[in-house]
Amino acid sequence: MDQVRRKLEAIKYRRQQQSLGRPIVASAVSGTTVVAVGKRIYSSPKWKTFHDFLREYLVGSLGKDWSEAELRKPLDRRNPILRWYGLAIETAKKLATEERKMISGPMTGAIRAYLNLSYNIYLIAHHGSQEMADVYLKRLKSRRLDDFTGALFETYAAATFIKAGFKLQYEELRRRATSTVEFVATWPETGEKFSVEVKSRNYGDAPAKTDADGKSLRVGSKLIKALQKSAAHTRVVMIEINVPDELDPGDPLEGWPTHALRQIRGNEDATQRDGSLYPPAYVLVTAHQFHHDLDGNGTGFQAIAAGFRMDDFGPDVLYKGYAAVMASRDRHAAMNALISSLKTRSEIPATFDGELPSSLAPERKRPRLQYGQHYEIGGEGGKIAGRFVNATVNEETGEVLADFERADGSQVLATMFLGAEELEEYRSYPDTYFGAVMQQGSRSETYVDFCDFLFASYQETPREKLLELLLKAPDYEVLKDLPRRDLAIAYADRIAATFFKDKPTDPRYAAFEERLKARESAAVGDDASCELRSSQKAADNLPRRPTMF
């Protein structure tokens, strides 16, 4: 019973890692897979994976006649969706063999682009708006590239909010006469509502990389244009910059993120026609690089989030201690939940039931270790039997330190190594890889990471114990009146401060700060910049506001 309970917990946990929205509804009936999407039912005996379903779902939703007509065209003249589809099919044919019943391989840019769009449309329809899904499908068939690009990234925006658990109301379906945003997103935890507007930069078949000063990104002008729309709630502006630039892992904020943030900050003093400042907004700038590398499999997706006219939200904000970080998180809880979801829910589910993809491969050479199962363990004293109960994995080497429980209650530790494919799957689902929720350790690479680790360890500590730990603090008289949560925050902050006292600042972020400051200094006394800043026309080359630091 414990084994079954733990397995079900793992599946639920993994499904929440994929989406906090409505789960996949599917069942096998007499050799046929039946899938419910909203109020519609789809079925096929050929669907063994969720990817199988998504492959046929999008083509079918676009219309059989239209899709077949596009597929008869040369590859370079097709609608981008059918171009992705054609490239994906070609890749699959190269991997297919008579011996293999299940095809697996690298996720190329074309495959990712096609499956992502299909998953976006599925999520919109599955969460109660088939009508809006149909609107997007119609726009995606447009011969105009700007119509297609706009619809494409609006589906990405809607899917991002849905996967984070938000409820959406699409403004386009309300048929208002005035200009409105794309949709209103409600966060169920608090009932907060957000007016979401989506903007995207069009691109051709061979898009140019970001220019030296970042003007080609047009983040500033897109932002101002979005803020000119009427909105009833707190604004969220999502801007897709459509560039193929790949960021340097050693300096992830160099390149387009620096330019995007500079343009966001530089427009904070821009005024509307009546002389008033534009309203505050959360701004999320995204770059889906895989759309520009259809044959490759090394490109992915990046995003940067900042607050427009919000002085406590963004990667350039300097907080005065961990308490200020936590206070900001509380004030912006819904958006932090969205960003956290964006980080962890970028993968497309491969299975219908939340199981790992490897469970579908009958030719797998060896079974995956599963919580609660009994195994024979080899050693110098011969083979012994043990029930697998826990494990830790070294992600660099693939070494697994597994804990087995013997019949007499004693514990036995054994080591093994994960192969390349196994390690890749583990990295996608580290906490549930072994068939139960086993929280794996994480690295504390920054001061805040370490504070988070300490706070998680002490947040349930009794208040009296925390006061005892802080007894020698010079401000104890102030601390003794704080509630338990604030005491845990203060303790975590002080322990981390001691630990990081002699450690240098992360050079990546120190360099980023210096670049921004250097650009601010260069802008001081620049009459042209000052004039642009106060103009009604949006400017993408505005300097960042010096007072932010």
Protein Blocks (a to p, Z undefined) as FASTA:
>chain_A
ZZmmmmmmmmmmmmmmmoccdcdddddeehiacddehjbccddfklmbfklmmmmmmmmm
nopklmmmmmmpcfklgcfklmmmmmmmmmmmmmpcfklmbdcddddfklmmmmmmmmmm
mmmmmnopamlmmmmmmmmmpmbfklmmmmmmmmmmmmmmmmnopacddfklnopabdcd
fbdcddfknopacddddddddddfbdcdddfkommnommmmmmmmmmpccfbdcddddde
hiabdcdfklmmgcjllmmmmmmmmmmmpccfkopacddddddddddfklmmmkbckbcc
ddddddehiakgcjkbccebjklmmmmmmmmmmmmmmmmmmmmmmbccfbfnopafklmm
mklfbdcddehiacddddfkopaddddfbdcddfknopacdddddfkopacdddddddfk
lmmmmmmmmmlmnopacddddddfbfklmmmmmmmmmmmgcfklmmmmmmmpmklmmmmm
pcfklmmmmmmmmmmmmmmmmpccdfklmmmmmmmmmmmmmmgopaklmmmmmpmbdcfk
bccdfklZZ
